[in-house]
Amino acid sequence: RSESPTLEPRVAFLADYREKTEPTHRILDHLLHQTFAGESGAAEPESDLILDTNPDPETIQSVLARYPFRDVQGAYNNLVQLAHESSPFLSTHRCRHFLASIASNLLRAVAETPDPDMALVNLEKVTNSLGAKTVLWELFSFNTPSLKLYVDLCASSQFLSELLVNNPGMIDELLDSLVLNQPRAAEELRKELSDLCHGAADLEPILHSFQDKEFLRIGVRDILGKDSIRATAAELSDVAETILAEVSERQAGPLEKRFGLPYLEEGERAELRCRFVVLALGKLGGRELNYHSDLDLMLIYEGDGRTKPPPGATRFDRYEATDNLHFFTELAQHIIRAASYLGPMGRLYQIDMRLRPTGRSGSLVLPLAEFRRYFAAEPDGPTHPHGDAQLWERQALTRARVVHGDADFASEVTDAVANAACALAWRPELADEIVAMRERMEAGRGARDLKRGAGGVVDVEFLVQMFQLKYGRERPALRMPNTWEALDALLAAGLLSAEEHAALQTGYDFLRRVQGRLRIVHNRTLDELPEAMEEVNKLARRLGYEAGGAFLAELDKNTKQIRNLFIEVVARERGAS
């Protein structure tokens, strides 16, 4: 036995410790040292730049000038921040070494983005919000696809990057959704939000968090090309419809406590509860919502009457009895305020109710009987050849869809909407009026306007709506609020040839994709191409083109094709019976 028997356990422990930890040391040596070398075996300058805590300006310039940064010093400052752990409990030394191991791959990925400077700025902000940068760099060191995904997210959208900065915990749900790799059903969204809001006193943070999470999921799937523009628009619409339904449901309760329940005074349902629906028009009505789209709405209630105390009320309960018009006007105002309130967390949606009959000058809500009267097709003299309603108002109704309310009453309203939209007997003057409206919308718009310019989105929409106004009464299958579905229905009905359908659908897809890429960068309502060619090149690269020239050529081809078809088809249908 040894002369110092007390040392034997320590020696044995250390030997065992070295044996167990040696593989780990070899792995770390590979990650932190061997991977710094390029194919030649020499250390890569990007790694040396990260490891050097005080490089001279010439070194910074020589290393980063190889990449297309407009602001080299700014890019280096962001790299310094990426190499620094903000938490005192985490090792900046270890963070720096892991970042050095992926520096060349990271910078190459950033260099391939449409705007490398913006990509690196966003990458620094998002990473700082997530914390534990070392773990992220370690993940990227052996999982290059995850590095590419992360860079693409930060490069494609300031909007999505800021969502992650403000909600760092959403990164896990985002990754889970990408693993599942499938869109979410509308019913699934409604159930989730209903469960989240159940029993909650303050809905605002819940609604904003739900919206942010879903925007992040949809936006990332969009920029990764996992969904078509048609599917993306439908998902954005489903999120808006889900939030709007929850807001509408919650706003009714306080009003019922104040005024009582609205009842009907006459008709077959006299003395029964007065029902209502929220009718969506425009992009939401068609399930074609874009990023940062307004919600065009109309509230229709069943009929006249007054509010009464609810069943079970006692003589001690106090209610401010009022008429149904006032009750539902208050409800509409509450829905608008709740959805469009601009608070610390931003605004959920901008609500627009100007498409209701008589617009801003009319009542905010209207009973179904008044809706039917307003859209009756009987001429009322030479100044009202279509009844009270203007032709553009009937066009708007071709995209109307009930998004909230009693299901049976929704069926009644849907029938009334279809009758109102398609009530007019076709005559050539209607085609002339549609063309005149289109020309007014186009006036003053340049070729950069993707929506109202020549051959823009509105050309396709007006063409579809003309067919629906003309044939919708006899052919219910054409009464589709969704433009894509309506185009398919027109093809099936033989009203569009296969060539015409393909050209219109391809052009509409293209224009909507470009709109989406414009809007997703900063979540702003943008429909015009940027003037500066540098910005056009960035947009082109976000759309998968190598340069702006090829993109502009594709845009020109699509808009010319759409405009030619608009002119030809309107002329053909103008006099056809």
Secondary structure, DSSP 8 states (H G I E B T S, - for coil): --S-GGGHHHHHHHHHHHHHHHHHHHHHHHHHTGGGB-TTSSB-HHHHHHH-SS--HHHHHHHHTTS--S-HHHHHHHHHHHT--SSTTS-HHHHHHHHHHHHHHHHHHHHTSS-HHHHHHHHHHHHHHH--HHHHHHHHHH-HHHHHHHHHHHHH-HHHHHHHHH-TTHHHHHHHHHHHTS---HHHHHHHHHHHHTT-S--HHHHHHHHHHHHHHHHHHHHTT-S-HHHHHHHHHHHHHHHHHHHHHHHHHHHHHHH-EEEE-SSTTTTSB--EEEEEEHHHHTT---TT--EEEEEEES--EEEE--TT--TT------BHHHHHHHHHHHHHHHHH--BTTB-S--EE-TTSTTGGGS-SEEEHHHHHHHT-----STT-TTSSS-HHHHHHHTT-EEEEE-HHHHHHHHHHHHHHHT-S---HHHHHHHHHHHHHHHTT--TTBTTTSTTSHHHHHHHHHHHHHHHTTT-GGG--SSHHHHHHHHHHTTSS-HHHHHHHHHHHHHHHHHHHHHHHHHT----B--SSHHHHHHHHHHTT-SSHHHHHHHHHHHHHHHHHHHHHHHHHHHH--
